[in-house]
Amino acid sequence: MLRRKSLLLAFAFAGLLAIIGGAAIAIRRGSATEQREVAALHRAHLEAGDALSSIRANVFLAGILTRDYLLDPDASHAARYAEQFAGIRGQTERSFQILRTSSQSVEEKTALDRLHSEVGNYWDPTQIVLDWTPEEKAARRAGFLQDRIRHREEIVELAAQVERLMTVNFAAERSRITDADERFGTLLAWTTAIALMLALAIAAATVAHLIGLERQSAKAELELRRLSGHIRMAQEQERRFLSRELHDQAGQMLTGLRMELASISHDAGEEELAERVAHAKGIVEQTLRVIRNIAMLLRPSMLDDLGLAAAVGALVRDITRAGGMEVHAEIDPEVDSLPEAECTCAYRVVQEALTNAVRHSGARHVELSLTAGEGGVAGRIADDGRGFEMSPVRRNGQGLPGTAYGLGLAGMGERVHELGGVLRVISSPGRGSTIEFRLPRPDVADAVFASSGAAGPARVSGS
């Protein structure tokens, strides 16, 4: 669960970075595009204005040259005037090409075609005038110049109309760019707002996640302290028990044996000697039995010598004889193939579960099963005792009983956890208790830990 939350926060943070990066790229591209469009619009407008001004100037210049030619009495200057007229006409055509390139609307193109046609009509009579004789110049000069003035005014009016259309189109294009800039600004504002809200959400989730981790850490630390205290108490109780057993039973029996041996050394009859020797042998047998029981509590030698199946079988027989509780055991012989650590853990879990059943549950019947497979070993211990209420206190996300079972189950859980296993407790008042556990083989446990990324505590669940 914690890993999924961490991955979710990582993806959310990556998404935030992607939004911020995308917004930055969009801002850069949008700004560059807008600057290019504005620059191109201004450049086209200036070029069109210059071209239109050049056309006007060329029209006026052509009129001045025509007047000068008509007033010039020297016919030999006609070639020079024709060359000047050709230069003005060529420059005017280039200006019209610039205007056609920068024209936007249909109205502007129509007006530009009309202007071009009128200017063309304006040039044609000028070419004809260049072929007039001096007498034709003098006779027709006044009327021709008046007609040129009227024609020039029409051209100027058409040029003004084209200029107005150019201004309108320039304003419309500028308005379009401004609207696009406003839309881009709105989109940028929304992107910034979304990024800010996502950042706040990520920050809030991160803070909540850290607070949760701190609380879990505090609970785990408190639980470890409690478990450490219970372990110390259990160690002291175990030492006290061993000390009392050695002092009260083994010590007294050995003392009695010493006294019996001392009394045998004095004069005694044959029957009395035999009786005392038999009594001394009984003391020795009791002493050996007590020492064997203590050794079994510390570490059953049968587990090392004969394997897990034999050690659990002996434990079941001892508990059946001592407590009057019927234990039905099904033990797979393959459990002996497990490594030493897994065998020891399985034995201790079974021992603790049976001990709890004898001491606390009041059970009369217990079902025990141990099976081994390629994945490891699985065990189940179920009794028909009084059961217990699971405590609302939770450890590692699962409930634990709030009774004397708590320390034993916590110890079993820690043992199973160390080997990467799972422990499950099922109990309720009046319905008995069931303890199930699974221990993987070392290679399987390593693969599980590698795939999960980290080893978590053993799962201890209750119902």
C-alpha positions, 0 to 999 in steps of 0.5 A, spaced: 500 500 500 505 504 501 509 503 495 502 504 491 502 511 494 509 512 493 508 511 485 502 515 485 505 521 488 511 520 483 507 519 477 503 525 479 509 529 480 512 527 474 505 529 471 506 536 474 513 537 471 510 535 464 505 540 465 510 546 467 514 543 461 509 543 456 506 550 458 513 553 458 514 550 451 508 553 449 509 560 452 516 560 448 513 557 441 506 562 442 511 568 443 515 566 438 510 565 433 506 571 435 512 576 434 514 573 427 506 574 425 506 581 428 513 583 425 511 580 418 504 584 418 508 590 420 513 589 414 508 587 409 504 593 411 510 598 411 512 595 404 505 596 401 505 603 404 512 604 400 509 601 394 503 605 394 507 611 395 512 610 390 506 609 385 503 615 387 510 619 386 511 615 379 504 618 377 506 625 378 513 624 376 510 621 369 505 627 369 511 632 370 515 629 365 510 629 360 509 636 361 516 638 360 516 634 354 510 637 351 514 644 353 520 642 350 521 644 343 527 640 341 525 634 338 532 630 339 530 629 347 524 624 345 529 618 346 531 621 353 524 622 355 522 615 353 527 612 357 525 616 363 518 614 362 520 606 361 524 607 368 518 610 371 513 604 368 518 599 370 518 601 377 511 602 378 510 595 376 515 592 381 511 596 386 504 593 384 507 586 385 509 588 392 502 590 393 499 584 390 503 580 394 501 583 401 494 584 399 489 580 403 481 581 402 478 580 395 476 588 396 483 590 396 485 585 390 479 588 386 481 595 388 488 594 386 486 591 379 482 597 378 488 601 380 493 597 376 488 598 370 488 606 370 495 606 371 496 602 365 491 607 361 495 613 364 501 610 361 499 609 354 497 616 352 504 618 354 507 613 349 503 616 344 505 623 345 512 621 344 511 620 337 508 627 336 511 632 332 513 639 334 506 642 331 502 637 334 505 638 341 503 646 340 496 644 338 494 639 342 498 640 349 493 644 353 487 639 352 492 633 353 495 636 360 488 637 362 486 630 361 492 628 364 490 632 370 483 629 371 486 622 369 491 623 375 486 625 380 482 618 379 488 614 380 490 618 386 483 617 388 483 609 387 490 609 391 487 612 397 481 607 396 486 601 396 490 605 402 484 605 406 482 597 404 490 596 406 489 600 413 482 596 414 485 589 413 491 591 417 487 593 423 483 586 422 489 582 422 492 586 428 485 584 431 486 577 429 493 576 432 491 580 438 485 575 439 489 569 438 494 572 444 488 573 448 486 566 447 493 564 448 493 568 455 487 565 457 489 558 456 496 559 459 492 562 465 488 555 466 494 551 465 497 555 470 491 554 475 491 547 473 498 546 475 498 550 481 492 546 484 495 539 482 502 542 486 497 543 492 494 536 491 501 533 491 503 537 496 497 535 501 498 528 499 505 528 500 504 531 507 498 526 509 503 521 506 509 523 511 504 524 517 501 517 516 508 514 515 510 518 522 504 515 525 506 508 523 513 509 525 511 512 532 506 506 532 511 501 530 516 504 535 511 503 541 510 496 539 517 494 538 518 497 545 512 493 548 515 487 545 522 488 547 519 489 554 515 483 553 521 479 551 525 481 557 519 479 561 519 473 558 526 472 559 526 473 566 520 469 567 524 463 563 530 464 567 526 464 573 522 458 571 529 454 569 532 456 576 526 454 580 526 447 576 533 446 577 533 448 584 527 445 587 527 439 583 534 437 580 537 440 586 533 437 591 533 430 587 541 430 587 541 432 594 537 426 596 541 422 592 547 424 596 544 423 602 542 416 600 549 414 597 552 417 604 547 412 608 548 406 604 556 407 606 554 406 613 552 399 616 546 396 613 542 390 612 542 387 605 534 388 604 535 395 607 541 396 602 537 394 596 531 398 598 536 404 598 539 403 592 532 402 588 530 409 591 537 412 589 535 409 582 528 412 582 531 419 584 536 419 578 531 417 573 526 423 576 533 427 575 534 425 568 527 426 566 527 433 569 533 435 566 530 432 559 524 436 560 528 443 561 533 441 555 526 440 551 524 447 553 531 450 551 532 446 544 529 439 543 535 435 541 530 430 537 529 436 532 537 436 530 537 428 531 531 426 527 528 432 524 522 436 524 516 430 524 519 426 529 520 432 534 513 435 533 510 428 534 514 427 540 511 434 542 504 432 541 505 425 545 508 429 551 502 434 551 497 429 550 500 425 556 501 431 560 494 435 559 489 430 557 488 434 551 487 430 544 491 432 539 490 429 532 496 430 528 498 429 520 505 431 519 508 430 512 515 427 512 517 431 507 518 437 512 524 434 514 527 436 508 527 444 510 533 447 512 534 448 519 532 455 520 525 453 517 524 447 521 526 451 528 521 456 526 515 451 524 517 447 531 516 453 535 510 456 532 507 449 533 510 449 540 507 455 542 500 454 539 499 447 543 502 451 549 497 456 548 491 451 547 493 447 553 494 453 558 489 458 556 483 455 551 481 449 555 480 445 549 479 438 549 481 437 541 486 440 537 487 438 529 494 439 527 497 439 520 504 440 517 505 439 509 511 441 505 511 443 498 516 446 493 514 453 495 515 451 503 511 449 509 504 450 511 502 449 518 495 449 521 493 448 528 485 449 530 482 447 537 475 447 540 477 451 546 473 458 548 477 462 543 478 470 545 476 477 542 481 480 537 484 487 540 482 493 537 489 495 537 493 493 531 500 491 529 502 492 522 495 493 520 492 487 523 489 485 529 492 482 535 488 479 541 488 483 547 489 477 552 495 473 554 495 470 547 498 477 545 506 475 547 506 468 544 502 470 537 507 476 537 513 472 538 510 467 533 509 473 528 516 475 529 519 468 527 515 467 521 517 474 519 524 473 519 523 468 514 519 472 510 513 468 511 505 469 513 502 468 520 494 468 520 490 468 526 482 466 526 478 466 533 472 469 536 469 468 543 466 461 544 468 458 537 475 456 538 482 458 535 485 457 528 493 459 527 495 458 520 502 459 517 506 459 511 514 459 511 517 459 504 524 456 502 530 460 502 530 461 494 522 462 494 523 468 500 529 471 496 525 472 490 519 474 493 523 480 497 526 482 490 519 482 487 516 486 492 522 491 493 522 491 501 521 486 506 515 487 510 513 484 517 509 478 517 502 479 516 498 477 522 490 477 521 484 476 525 477 475 525 
